[in-house]
Amino acid sequence: MNKMNIGILREGKIPVDRRAPLTPFQANAFQKAFPQVKIYCQSSPFRAYTDEEYKDAGIEVVESIDHCDIVLGVKEVPAAELIPGKTFLFFSHTFKKQVYNRVLLQKILSKKIRLIDYEVLKDVNGKRIIGFGRYAGIVGAYNGILAYGKRYQLFDLKRAKDCFNLEELKGEFVKVALPPIKIAVTGGGRVGKGALEVLTGMRIKQVSKEAFMHEAFDEPVFCHLRSSDYYERRDGAPFDQKNFYKNPLPYNSTFNTYARKTDLLIAAAYWNPNAGPLFTRMDMEDKFNIKVIADITCDIDGSIPSTKKPATIEEPFYDYNPANDCVYPAFSDENHVNVMAIDNLPCELPRDASEEFGRELINQVLPHLIHNEKHPIIENATITKDGKLTPDFSYLQDYVEGR
């Protein structure tokens, strides 16, 4: 039985990410379940779980993990911290040809690193099996409600980042007192479900899309919209969900009809770069009722035209003026749209998010990697190997070359 060393990476991306791929308890339990594996934790002053917690759990804390065969991170790894010839697992944000990470992928290839990207780990049905989506949805929806309260000085909530865990965050729900506004939530999956968890926890009533569009209410309400509710084929053919996800080019968004009835938008729908935007800047200048947008997807210049830049956990909001397509300080003008667009939302509840993520990593990924690294789940999520792009990701070659 071959021995294998696994290293928990110290997150190096700035701003610092406090999440961990495995909690101390999980790392200890995994070592016991797989005696051929030894887990090392790279020392970090920022991680939500301290070095002492790992040591108390029997995990050796080290400064260097160069000796490890497999390296587990969370966010993009700075090029200087990549270890040649190793297997890395992290969110690389490269498979959509994100320009800002082209150099990172080039470095990964030059160092002959095997990159397994969490975001493309999928089951036999093509469904993602691991991620922080639920906590992105929870924190994103909470921040959206917080922003609306700040805009109209309705209530004051503790920031999610200042709550020890999810239970403390839920304790803030009772402070929410909204007028009879309409909230639209887009997207299903983990992110959408996380957002719904917050709204139902705040006792906000869910209504049908028909009622949302045509009825008035004396209490705040929300409507959960799926892509079939606001995308239609240009040729008039029926909406086909599988076809839409595979090829969204023949579809147009009709979301603007909902935007005219919506006060707060919580955008949690995955966006395919080939799809058109949810609405346009010109739409935002014509009978557009939305005052606050919580863009959980945070795709810059993506589905939401007001998402011009990522906000930060320290400064989570900014204003957007569709008249000139410019960004301003948060809550600086009542004619602006308030935007919440943070690209690392789960970091506001890092302990809970890490625990759920680590559980999925242990249950659905790591055993395959240890017992059979050619398992389809692992193979299909491997972007690079031996200095080359794997066949499924060969479409990235022009991106790597800067063409």
C-alpha positions as CSV (number, residue, x, y, z in Angstrom):
1,M,0.0,0.0,0.0
2,N,1.6,3.3,-1.2
3,K,2.0,6.0,1.4
4,M,0.5,9.4,0.4
5,N,1.0,12.8,1.9
6,I,-1.8,15.4,1.6
7,G,-1.1,19.1,2.4
8,I,-3.7,21.7,3.4
9,L,-2.5,24.8,1.7
10,R,-2.2,28.2,3.4
11,E,-4.4,30.5,1.3
12,G,-2.2,33.1,-0.5
13,K,-4.6,35.1,-2.6
14,I,-5.3,38.7,-1.5
15,P,-7.7,39.5,0.0
16,V,-7.0,36.6,2.3
17,D,-9.5,33.7,2.2
18,R,-10.2,32.2,5.7
19,R,-11.8,29.0,4.5
20,A,-10.2,25.5,4.7
21,P,-10.8,22.5,2.4
22,L,-10.8,20.2,5.5
23,T,-11.5,21.1,9.2
24,P,-9.2,19.7,11.9
25,F,-11.8,17.1,12.9
26,Q,-12.3,16.0,9.3
27,A,-8.5,15.8,8.6
28,N,-8.1,13.6,11.7
29,A,-11.0,11.4,10.8
30,F,-9.8,10.9,7.2
31,Q,-6.3,9.9,8.4
32,K,-7.8,7.3,10.6
33,A,-10.1,5.9,7.8
34,F,-7.1,5.8,5.4
35,P,-4.0,4.7,7.3
36,Q,-1.8,5.1,4.1
37,V,-2.5,8.8,4.2
38,K,-0.8,11.5,6.3
39,I,-2.2,15.0,6.3
40,Y,-0.1,18.1,6.9
41,C,-1.5,21.6,7.5
42,Q,0.5,24.6,6.4
43,S,0.7,27.1,9.1
44,S,-1.6,30.1,8.6
45,P,-2.4,33.1,10.9
46,F,-5.6,33.9,8.9
47,R,-7.4,30.5,8.6
48,A,-10.8,30.3,10.4
49,Y,-9.5,27.1,12.1
50,T,-6.3,27.9,14.0
51,D,-3.0,26.0,13.9
52,E,-3.7,25.0,17.5
53,E,-7.0,23.4,16.5
54,Y,-5.3,21.3,13.9
55,K,-2.5,20.3,16.3
56,D,-5.1,19.4,19.0
57,A,-6.7,17.2,16.3
58,G,-3.5,15.3,15.7
59,I,-2.6,17.0,12.5
60,E,1.0,18.1,12.0
61,V,1.3,21.8,11.3
62,V,4.3,22.7,9.1
63,E,5.7,25.7,7.3
64,S,6.4,23.9,4.0
65,I,4.2,21.3,2.2
66,D,6.7,20.7,-0.6
67,H,6.9,17.1,0.4
68,C,3.2,16.5,-0.1
69,D,1.8,14.5,-3.2
70,I,-1.6,16.2,-3.2
71,V,-2.2,19.9,-2.2
72,L,-5.7,21.0,-1.2
73,G,-6.5,24.7,-1.5
74,V,-9.6,26.8,-1.9
75,K,-9.0,29.9,-4.0
76,E,-6.5,30.5,-6.9
77,V,-3.0,29.7,-5.8
78,P,-0.4,32.5,-6.4
79,A,2.1,31.4,-9.1
80,A,5.0,31.7,-6.6
81,E,3.4,29.2,-4.3
82,L,2.8,26.5,-7.0
83,I,4.9,23.4,-6.4
84,P,6.2,21.7,-9.6
85,G,5.0,18.2,-10.4
86,K,2.3,18.0,-7.7
87,T,-1.5,17.4,-7.8
88,F,-3.4,20.6,-6.8
89,L,-7.1,20.9,-6.1
90,F,-8.6,24.4,-5.9
91,F,-11.0,26.7,-7.7
92,S,-8.8,27.9,-10.6
93,H,-11.4,30.1,-12.4
94,T,-9.9,29.3,-15.7
95,F,-12.3,27.0,-17.5
96,K,-14.4,29.9,-18.7
97,K,-11.3,31.6,-20.1
98,Q,-11.2,34.2,-17.4
99,V,-8.6,36.6,-18.7
100,Y,-7.3,37.5,-15.2
101,N,-6.2,33.9,-14.6
102,R,-4.5,33.2,-17.9
103,V,-1.0,33.6,-16.4
104,L,-1.9,31.2,-13.6
105,L,-2.9,28.5,-16.1
106,Q,0.3,29.1,-18.0
107,K,2.4,28.7,-14.8
108,I,0.5,25.5,-13.9
109,L,1.3,24.0,-17.3
110,S,5.0,25.1,-17.2
111,K,5.4,23.5,-13.8
112,K,3.8,20.3,-15.0
113,I,1.2,20.4,-12.2
114,R,-1.9,18.2,-12.3
115,L,-4.8,20.6,-11.8
116,I,-8.1,19.2,-10.6
117,D,-10.7,22.0,-10.4
118,Y,-13.4,21.7,-7.8
119,E,-15.9,23.6,-10.0
120,V,-15.9,20.9,-12.7
121,L,-16.1,17.8,-10.4
122,K,-19.4,16.3,-11.5
123,D,-21.3,13.1,-11.1
124,V,-22.5,10.7,-13.9
125,N,-25.4,13.1,-14.6
126,G,-23.2,16.1,-15.0
127,K,-24.2,17.6,-11.7
128,R,-21.7,19.4,-9.6
129,I,-20.8,17.4,-6.5
130,I,-18.9,19.9,-4.4
131,G,-18.9,23.6,-3.7
132,F,-19.6,26.5,-1.4
133,G,-22.8,27.4,-3.2
134,R,-25.1,27.1,-0.2
135,Y,-23.2,29.6,1.8
136,A,-22.7,32.0,-1.1
137,G,-26.5,32.0,-1.3
138,I,-27.0,32.4,2.4
139,V,-24.6,35.3,2.8
140,G,-25.6,36.9,-0.5
141,A,-29.3,37.0,0.3
142,Y,-28.6,38.2,3.8
143,N,-26.4,41.0,2.4
144,G,-29.1,41.9,0.0
145,I,-31.6,42.4,2.8
146,L,-29.0,44.2,4.8
147,A,-28.4,46.6,1.9
148,Y,-32.1,47.3,1.5
149,G,-32.4,48.1,5.2
150,K,-29.4,50.4,5.0
151,R,-30.8,52.2,1.9
152,Y,-34.0,53.1,3.6
153,Q,-32.7,53.1,7.2
154,L,-35.2,50.4,8.2
155,F,-33.1,48.3,10.5
156,D,-29.5,47.5,11.4
157,L,-28.2,44.0,11.1
158,K,-24.9,42.5,12.3
159,R,-22.6,41.8,9.4
160,A,-22.3,38.1,8.5
161,K,-18.5,38.3,8.9
162,D,-19.0,39.4,12.5
163,C,-21.1,36.3,13.4
164,F,-19.3,33.3,14.8
165,N,-21.4,30.9,12.8
166,L,-24.7,30.4,10.9
167,E,-26.7,30.0,14.1
168,E,-25.6,33.5,15.3
169,L,-26.5,34.8,11.8
170,K,-30.0,33.3,12.0
171,G,-30.4,35.2,15.3
172,E,-30.3,38.4,13.3
173,F,-33.3,37.4,11.2
174,V,-35.8,38.6,13.8
175,K,-34.6,42.2,13.4
176,V,-35.8,42.4,9.8
177,A,-38.8,44.5,9.3
178,L,-39.5,45.2,5.6
179,P,-42.3,47.2,4.0
180,P,-44.5,45.4,1.4
181,I,-41.7,45.0,-1.2
182,K,-41.3,42.4,-3.9
183,I,-38.1,40.3,-4.0
184,A,-37.1,38.3,-7.1
185,V,-34.7,35.4,-6.7
186,T,-33.1,33.8,-9.8
187,G,-31.4,30.5,-9.9
188,G,-31.8,27.0,-8.4
189,G,-29.1,24.7,-7.2
190,R,-27.1,25.2,-4.0
191,V,-26.8,28.9,-4.4
192,G,-30.5,29.5,-5.0
193,K,-31.5,27.1,-2.2
194,G,-29.2,29.0,0.2
195,A,-30.8,32.3,-0.7
196,L,-34.3,30.8,-0.2
197,E,-33.2,29.5,3.2
198,V,-32.6,33.1,4.4
199,L,-35.9,34.5,3.0
200,T,-38.0,31.8,4.5
201,G,-36.0,32.1,7.8
202,M,-37.0,35.7,7.8
203,R,-40.6,34.7,7.4
204,I,-41.0,36.4,4.0
205,K,-43.9,35.0,2.1
206,Q,-43.2,33.2,-1.2
207,V,-45.7,33.8,-4.0
208,S,-46.2,32.5,-7.6
209,K,-44.8,34.4,-10.5
210,E,-48.4,35.3,-11.6
211,A,-49.2,36.8,-8.2
212,F,-45.8,38.6,-8.2
213,M,-46.6,40.2,-11.5
214,H,-50.3,41.1,-11.0
215,E,-51.2,41.4,-7.3
216,A,-50.4,43.9,-4.6
217,F,-49.5,42.7,-1.1
218,D,-49.6,44.2,2.4
219,E,-46.4,42.3,3.4
220,P,-43.0,41.6,1.8
221,V,-43.0,38.7,-0.7
222,F,-40.6,36.9,-2.9
223,C,-40.8,34.9,-6.1
224,H,-38.4,32.2,-7.1
225,L,-37.7,32.4,-10.8
226,R,-36.1,29.7,-13.0
227,S,-34.5,30.3,-16.4
228,S,-37.6,29.1,-18.1
229,D,-39.5,32.0,-16.5
230,Y,-37.3,34.7,-18.1
231,Y,-35.7,33.2,-21.2
232,E,-37.4,32.4,-24.5
233,R,-36.3,31.2,-27.9
234,R,-36.1,33.9,-30.6
235,D,-37.8,31.6,-33.1
236,G,-40.8,31.1,-30.9
237,A,-40.1,27.4,-30.2
238,P,-40.8,26.0,-26.7
239,F,-38.2,26.5,-24.0
240,D,-36.0,23.4,-23.7
241,Q,-34.0,23.4,-20.4
242,K,-31.3,20.9,-21.5
243,N,-30.9,22.8,-24.8
244,F,-30.7,26.1,-23.1
245,Y,-27.9,25.0,-20.7
246,K,-26.0,23.4,-23.6
247,N,-26.5,26.2,-26.1
248,P,-28.1,29.5,-24.8
249,L,-27.4,31.5,-28.0
250,P,-30.9,31.1,-29.5
251,Y,-32.5,32.5,-26.4
252,N,-33.3,36.0,-25.3
253,S,-34.0,37.2,-21.7
254,T,-37.4,38.6,-20.9
255,F,-36.5,39.4,-17.3
256,N,-37.2,43.1,-17.7
257,T,-40.9,42.4,-17.3
258,Y,-40.1,41.2,-13.8
259,A,-37.7,44.1,-13.2
260,R,-40.6,46.5,-13.5
261,K,-42.3,44.8,-10.5
262,T,-39.2,44.0,-8.4
263,D,-37.7,46.1,-5.6
264,L,-34.8,43.8,-4.6
265,L,-33.1,41.3,-6.9
266,I,-31.2,38.4,-5.5
267,A,-29.3,37.0,-8.6
268,A,-28.2,33.4,-7.9
269,A,-28.4,31.9,-11.4
270,Y,-25.3,30.3,-13.0
271,W,-24.4,32.4,-16.1
272,N,-23.1,30.9,-19.3
273,P,-20.9,33.4,-21.1
274,N,-22.7,32.5,-24.3
275,A,-26.0,33.6,-22.9
276,G,-27.2,37.2,-23.2
277,P,-27.4,39.4,-20.1
278,L,-30.4,39.2,-17.7
279,F,-31.2,42.8,-18.7
280,T,-29.3,45.7,-20.3
281,R,-28.2,49.1,-19.1
282,M,-30.8,50.6,-21.4
283,D,-33.4,48.4,-19.7
284,M,-32.3,50.0,-16.4
285,E,-33.1,53.4,-17.7
286,D,-36.7,52.5,-18.7
287,K,-39.3,51.7,-16.0
288,F,-36.8,49.7,-14.1
289,N,-38.0,49.4,-10.5
290,I,-35.1,47.5,-8.8
291,K,-33.4,49.5,-6.1
292,V,-31.0,46.9,-4.7
293,I,-29.2,44.1,-6.6
294,A,-27.5,41.3,-4.6
295,D,-25.5,39.7,-7.4
296,I,-24.3,36.5,-5.9
297,T,-22.9,35.3,-9.2
298,C,-20.5,38.3,-9.4
299,D,-19.7,37.8,-13.0
300,I,-18.0,41.1,-14.0
301,D,-19.7,42.5,-17.2
302,G,-21.8,39.3,-17.2
303,S,-25.5,38.8,-16.7
304,I,-26.0,41.9,-14.5
305,P,-24.8,45.2,-16.2
306,S,-24.4,47.0,-12.9
307,T,-21.8,44.5,-11.7
308,K,-18.8,46.5,-12.9
309,K,-16.4,45.3,-10.2
310,P,-16.3,42.9,-7.3
311,A,-17.0,44.5,-3.9
312,T,-15.1,43.2,-0.9
313,I,-16.2,41.8,2.5
314,E,-14.9,45.0,4.2
315,E,-16.8,47.2,1.7
316,P,-19.6,45.0,0.4
317,F,-21.7,47.6,-1.4
318,Y,-21.4,50.3,-4.1
319,D,-23.8,52.4,-6.2
320,Y,-24.3,52.1,-9.9
321,N,-25.7,54.9,-12.2
322,P,-27.1,53.4,-15.4
323,A,-27.3,56.8,-17.0
324,N,-23.5,57.0,-17.3
325,D,-22.5,53.4,-16.6
326,C,-20.4,54.5,-13.6
327,V,-19.8,53.3,-10.1
328,Y,-20.1,55.5,-7.0
329,P,-19.7,55.1,-3.3
330,A,-22.5,53.1,-1.6
331,F,-25.8,54.9,-0.8
332,S,-24.5,58.2,-2.2
333,D,-27.6,59.0,-4.3
334,E,-31.2,57.8,-4.1
335,N,-31.4,57.7,-7.9
336,H,-28.6,55.1,-8.0
337,V,-29.0,51.3,-7.8
338,N,-27.3,49.8,-4.8
339,V,-25.1,46.8,-5.7
340,M,-23.8,43.9,-3.6
341,A,-21.3,41.8,-5.6
342,I,-18.7,39.9,-3.5
343,D,-16.8,37.1,-5.2
344,N,-16.0,35.3,-2.0
345,L,-19.2,35.4,0.0
346,P,-18.8,32.1,1.9
347,C,-15.7,33.7,3.6
348,E,-18.1,35.6,5.8
349,L,-19.1,32.3,7.4
350,P,-15.8,30.5,7.0
351,R,-16.1,27.8,9.7
352,D,-19.6,26.6,8.6
353,A,-18.7,26.8,4.9
354,S,-15.5,24.9,5.4
355,E,-17.2,22.1,7.4
356,E,-19.8,21.5,4.7
357,F,-17.3,21.6,1.9
358,G,-14.9,19.3,3.7
359,R,-17.7,16.8,4.2
360,E,-18.4,16.6,0.5
361,L,-14.7,16.5,-0.3
362,I,-14.3,13.4,1.9
363,N,-17.5,11.7,0.8
364,Q,-17.3,12.2,-2.9
365,V,-13.8,13.1,-4.0
366,L,-10.8,12.1,-2.0
367,P,-11.4,8.4,-1.8
368,H,-11.5,8.2,-5.6
369,L,-8.2,10.2,-5.8
370,I,-6.5,7.8,-3.4
371,H,-7.8,4.5,-4.6
372,N,-8.2,5.2,-8.3
373,E,-6.9,8.5,-9.7
374,K,-8.3,7.6,-13.1
375,H,-11.9,7.5,-11.8
376,P,-14.2,9.4,-14.2
377,I,-15.1,12.0,-11.5
378,I,-11.4,12.8,-11.1
379,E,-10.4,12.4,-14.8
380,N,-13.2,14.7,-16.0
381,A,-12.2,17.4,-13.6
382,T,-8.5,17.3,-14.5
383,I,-7.7,20.4,-16.5
384,T,-3.9,19.9,-16.9
385,K,-1.5,17.0,-16.6
386,D,2.2,16.5,-17.4
387,G,2.4,20.0,-18.8
388,K,-0.5,19.7,-21.2
389,L,-4.2,20.4,-21.3
390,T,-6.3,17.3,-21.0
391,P,-8.5,16.4,-24.0
392,D,-11.7,17.7,-22.4
393,F,-10.1,21.1,-21.8
394,S,-8.1,21.4,-25.1
395,Y,-10.5,24.3,-26.0
396,L,-8.4,26.4,-23.6
397,Q,-5.3,26.2,-25.8
398,D,-6.0,29.6,-27.6
399,Y,-6.7,31.1,-24.1
400,V,-3.4,29.8,-22.8
401,E,-1.6,31.2,-25.8
402,G,-3.3,34.6,-25.5
403,R,-5.1,34.3,-28.8
